[in-house]
Amino acid sequence: MTGLEGRVALVTGGSRGIGAAIALRLARDGADVALTYVRAKARAEDVVAEIRAGGRRGLAIEADAADPEAVIGAVERTAAELGRLDILVNNAGIYEHGPFEAMTVDQVDRTLAVHVRGAFVAAQAASRRMEPGGRIINIGSSLAERVPYPGVSLYAMSKSALTGLTKGLARDLGPRGITVNVVQPGSTDTEMNPADSPDAEAEIAFSAVGRYGRADEIAGTVAHLAGAGAGFITGASIAVDGGFAA
């Protein structure tokens, strides 16, 4: 245990990839953890089983981040079943990409609903439950800081919005002792963007360290921000990108 004992976290999109790594790391550090999923019920239950095997309480909740009522319901259920809510990690995401001219309004609406509105609604609902010492951590993208290739305008726009949300919430919630930060991962080896994909070599070329990141490396930064040692960090955009934006 490393300092999160007695605390409760909710990780949206926690059934796989970076979200699963975050949920498991927070649990290893002592937190009880709820996570949301949309379709991957079995995967979510596997993560919860691992959380429970480590001696912490875990909860899987079906909730689409694009559905405001589902998001609010996930927050309320976490607080009701686990007794409180101290940490919110807005991780749920989708990756709509392709030629700018071909992007549809439906793709725009869905992306903004998941990445921006979902994060806003979750933070609003969670903040009503949080005591001083609460933590809200948004998961953005290195593409919010630098866009070196075409086809990702919509994704970059939506992740950039999280920076503004983070800064605004830091001001709104700081007087209550709640910190708000955004983590900007670079290319990370997950199912969504595997390190052996056809585009991996090009992505690695943008990195200063010459490799993909690991999901546990993103989770380690999130765990620090969730802990007591990060109480003086708020409104910050923290790159965990192997030097992509350097």
N, C-alpha and C positions, 0 to 999 in steps of 0.2 A: 504494500500500500504506500502511496506517495502523496497523500494529502487531500483526497476527495472523499474520505469516509464520511458517511452521513449525508451526502449530497445526492441529488437526483438530476439526471440529465435526460433530455429528449434530443435525438438525432434524427432529422428527417432524411429519408432516402438512405436508411442504414442497413439495407439487406445485403449489399455487396460493395466492392470497390473501396473507395476512400471512406464512404459512410460506415461500412462495416468495420474497417480498421479503426475509425474514430470511436465507434461504440465499444469495441473490445478494449481499446486502450483506456478509455475513461473507466470502464469496469475494473480493469487491472489496477488502476490507480485508486480504487475504492468506491466509485459511484455506483448507484443503482441506475440502470439505463433502459429507457424506452426508445424504440425506433419505429419509424414508419416505412411502409412499403406500398407499392401499387399492385404489382402482379406477382412478384417473386415471394409468395407466402412461404414456401418450403425453405428458401434461402434465409428469409427473415427468422424463421423458427430455429434454423441451425445456429444463427448468430446468438439468439436468445439462449439456446441450450448451452452454448459455450460460456456465455455470461454467467449463467446459473451454476455451471460446473466449477467456476472460479469462486463461488460463494456469494455472488451478488444477485440481487433481484433483477429480472429482465422482463420486458414486455414488448410484444410485436403488435403494431396497430396498422390496420389497412387504412390508408389516407392518401389521396392524391393531392399533391401540393397546389394543383390548379383549382382545387375546390375549397373556397374559404371556409365553408361550414365543416368540412372534413378536417381542415387544419386546426380550427378552433376546438373541434371535438377531440383531436389527438392531444392537444395541450391539456384540456380539461380532464381527459381520462388518465393521463400521466399523473397529474396532481392528485386525482382522486384515488387511484390504485396504488401509487407509490408514496403518497403522503405529502408531497411537496414538489416544487420545481425550482432548481437553482441554476441549471445550465441549459441553454438552448443552442443547438448547432443546426443552422439552416444549410443543409447539404444537398437536398433534393435537386436534381438537375436533369436536363435533357440536352441533346446536342444536335440542333437543327443547323445544317450547313449546306453550302452549295452556291451556285452563281447568284449574285445579288439580284439580277433581273428576274430570276425564276422563283424567288421566295414568295410565298403566298401570305395573305393576310391571316389565314388560319395558323400558319407557322409562327408568325409574329405574335399573335394573341396567345397562343399556347406557351411560347417561350417566356414571354413577359409574365404570364399568369403563374408559371412555376417558379421562375428565378426571382421575380421582383415582388409581385403581389403576394405570393405565398410566403416569402420571407417577411414582408411587412406585417401581414396578418398574424403570422406565428409570433413575431416579436411583440406585437401589440397584446396578444392574448397571454403570452408568457410573462410579460412585464407586470401584468396585474397580479401574478402569483408570486413574483420574486421578492425576496427580502434583500436588504443591503448585502453586498457580496455576490449578487447574481451576475451571471455571465451570458452574453449573447455573442455568438461567433458565427459569422457568415462565411461560407466557402465560395470564393469568387473564382478567378482564373488569371493566369499570367497574361492572357489575351486582353484583359482589361487595361494592362499597362503598355503592351506592345503588340502590334498586329503586323507580322512580317510577311504574310502571304494572304492571298485573296480567298473569298468564300466563307468567311466567318464574321461578317459584319453584324448580323443579327445576334449571334452568340456573344460577341465582344460588347455590343451595346448593352445587352441584358446584364452581363457581369459587371460592366462599368457602373451600372445603376446601383449596385450593392455598395460601391464606395461612397456614393452620396448618402445612401440610407444609413450606412455605418456612422458617418460623421455627424449626421443629424441626430441619430439616436444617442450617440455619445453625449451630445449636449442635453438632449431631453431627459436622459436617464441618469446622467452623472450625479446630479444632486441627490439621487436616491441610493447612491453607492453601487449602481449597476454599470458594468463596463460593456462596451460593444466594439468589436474589432472584426476585420475581414482578412482572411488568409487567401493568398493568391497562389495556388499550386501551378507549377509548370507541367510539362508532359510527365504523366505518372502512369506506371505500368498497371493497368486495370483492364477489365473486359471491354470497356468503352474505347480504350486507346492502348492496346497492347504494345509492348516494346518490340515485338516481332512483326508489327503490321507493315504493309507496303510503304507507309509514310514515315516509319520510325527513323530511318537514316536521316531524312531531311530534318526532322524535329530535333534529333540529337545534335545536328550541326549548329543549331541555334543555342545550345547549352554551353556554358563555360566549363562544365565538369565532364562533358562528353558522355552522358548517359541519361536514361530515364530516371525519374524519382520512384521511390517506393511508397505505397499507401501508408505504411507505418511511419514514414518520415513526415508526412503531412499530419498524421495523427499526433505525433510527438509535439508539434507546435501547438495544435489545438489543445492538447492536454495541459501544456504550460499556461496558455491563456485562460484555461478554465480554473486554474489553481490560485492559491493565495499569493504566490509570488508575482503574479501579473496584475495585482490590484492597482498599479499606477500606469497601466497601459490601456488606453481607450481612444477610440477614433482612429486607430492605426490600420494601415494597409500593409500586411506583412507578406513579402514574397518568399515562397518556398519553391523555387523554380530552377535551381541549379545554375543561376546566373543568366537566365533567359533575358531578363530585362536590364542586365548590367550595361 
